[in-house]
């Protein structure tokens, strides 16, 4: 009677711990003998991914200068500094008139009192004259200046309208109305046109009307007084001729400077 060899009961395979690999099953060497069990093998720790890093990249915050600080570059203005206006023409430059745009021939307004104090020699030789103080001030622009355009009429405003319908280019229209106090040779509509067409001012040796409308226009107006009656419309008069107003002879092409102190006429453009 033969005996059967006892077999080992079937046991479940052991579970691998974290980080360890399962040991390979034991193998019996050929020819019998005890089972040879190899040494256990451990898994290597996982290598970090090239994308992951123990140090996180930190973004550098943008540099913010406190108020009042600025880069030291001479080309960059200080944030707190105000921009200075750039002068296109320098006073006293004889080429100023030639370089001024033809679209605007207006002169720089100058204080008449200071001009007289600084130029007594021009007053003595007659190059600078002051008109008698006989004019009233109208219009919103109390200080104005520019080259003169002369016109001579008498109680007629047709030629005045024709002039003011043209582009003024910063000029001043000087009208010798003969000092008539019997009617107005200038009204609100022509003054409004003069403002829109770029005239710097109007000086009338006569009367005007529509005073409230004229005072609302951005232009300088001087006249002897106001009168409600309108002028004739015959179109009689002379253009670009010498006129005598307020004791002063005025020629076409001279320069006029007016402010609240009075009116000056110069043979050439004044500088400081």
DADA-V189294 format. One record per pair of residues at least 6 apart in sequence whose ideal C-beta (glycine too) atoms are under 6 Angstrom apart, sorted by sequence separation. I is the first residue (numbers start at 1). J is the second residue. D is the distance in whole Angstrom. If there is no record, write none. Layout:
BEGIN
i & j & d
I & J & D
I & J & D
END
This chain:
BEGIN
i & j & d
16 & 22 & 5
122 & 128 & 4
153 & 159 & 6
28 & 35 & 6
29 & 36 & 6
89 & 96 & 5
214 & 221 & 6
243 & 250 & 5
257 & 264 & 5
70 & 78 & 5
151 & 159 & 6
177 & 185 & 5
26 & 35 & 4
70 & 79 & 6
119 & 128 & 6
242 & 251 & 5
256 & 265 & 6
163 & 173 & 6
26 & 37 & 5
254 & 265 & 6
255 & 266 & 5
68 & 80 & 6
240 & 252 & 4
254 & 267 & 6
255 & 269 & 5
208 & 223 & 4
211 & 226 & 5
250 & 265 & 5
23 & 40 & 5
207 & 224 & 6
209 & 226 & 6
248 & 265 & 6
186 & 204 & 5
207 & 225 & 5
208 & 226 & 6
209 & 227 & 6
201 & 220 & 4
202 & 221 & 5
203 & 222 & 5
204 & 223 & 4
209 & 228 & 6
21 & 41 & 5
207 & 227 & 4
185 & 206 & 5
20 & 42 & 6
21 & 43 & 5
149 & 171 & 5
186 & 208 & 4
187 & 209 & 5
188 & 210 & 3
195 & 217 & 5
184 & 207 & 5
187 & 210 & 5
191 & 214 & 5
195 & 218 & 6
19 & 43 & 6
146 & 170 & 5
147 & 171 & 5
148 & 172 & 5
149 & 173 & 5
150 & 174 & 5
151 & 175 & 5
152 & 176 & 5
153 & 177 & 6
154 & 178 & 4
184 & 208 & 5
195 & 219 & 4
146 & 171 & 5
155 & 180 & 5
184 & 209 & 4
188 & 213 & 3
192 & 217 & 6
194 & 219 & 6
146 & 172 & 4
148 & 174 & 5
164 & 190 & 5
179 & 205 & 6
180 & 206 & 5
188 & 214 & 6
191 & 217 & 5
177 & 204 & 6
155 & 183 & 5
157 & 185 & 5
165 & 193 & 6
172 & 200 & 5
177 & 205 & 5
161 & 190 & 5
164 & 193 & 5
168 & 197 & 5
169 & 198 & 6
172 & 201 & 5
173 & 202 & 5
174 & 203 & 5
175 & 204 & 5
176 & 205 & 5
177 & 206 & 3
164 & 194 & 4
167 & 197 & 5
168 & 198 & 4
170 & 200 & 5
167 & 198 & 6
168 & 199 & 3
109 & 143 & 4
109 & 145 & 5
107 & 145 & 4
107 & 146 & 5
106 & 146 & 5
205 & 245 & 4
105 & 147 & 6
184 & 227 & 4
183 & 227 & 6
183 & 229 & 4
185 & 231 & 5
183 & 231 & 5
146 & 200 & 4
144 & 200 & 5
144 & 201 & 4
105 & 169 & 5
106 & 170 & 3
105 & 170 & 5
104 & 170 & 5
105 & 171 & 6
176 & 243 & 4
176 & 245 & 6
157 & 231 & 4
139 & 214 & 6
156 & 231 & 6
158 & 233 & 5
138 & 214 & 5
144 & 220 & 4
155 & 231 & 5
156 & 232 & 5
174 & 250 & 6
138 & 215 & 6
141 & 218 & 6
155 & 232 & 6
158 & 235 & 4
139 & 217 & 6
140 & 218 & 5
141 & 219 & 5
156 & 234 & 5
159 & 237 & 4
141 & 220 & 4
139 & 219 & 5
156 & 236 & 5
139 & 220 & 5
139 & 221 & 4
138 & 221 & 4
153 & 237 & 4
172 & 256 & 5
152 & 237 & 6
152 & 238 & 4
135 & 222 & 4
136 & 223 & 6
151 & 239 & 6
152 & 241 & 6
150 & 240 & 6
152 & 243 & 5
150 & 243 & 5
106 & 200 & 5
150 & 252 & 5
148 & 254 & 5
147 & 255 & 6
148 & 256 & 5
134 & 246 & 5
145 & 257 & 4
132 & 246 & 4
144 & 258 & 6
131 & 246 & 4
132 & 247 & 5
143 & 259 & 4
131 & 248 & 5
142 & 260 & 6
129 & 248 & 5
133 & 262 & 6
130 & 262 & 6
131 & 263 & 4
130 & 264 & 6
129 & 265 & 5
128 & 266 & 5
127 & 267 & 5
112 & 257 & 6
110 & 257 & 6
112 & 259 & 5
113 & 261 & 5
112 & 261 & 5
112 & 262 & 5
112 & 264 & 5
115 & 270 & 6
110 & 270 & 6
107 & 269 & 6
97 & 269 & 6
92 & 271 & 4
91 & 271 & 5
91 & 272 & 5
END
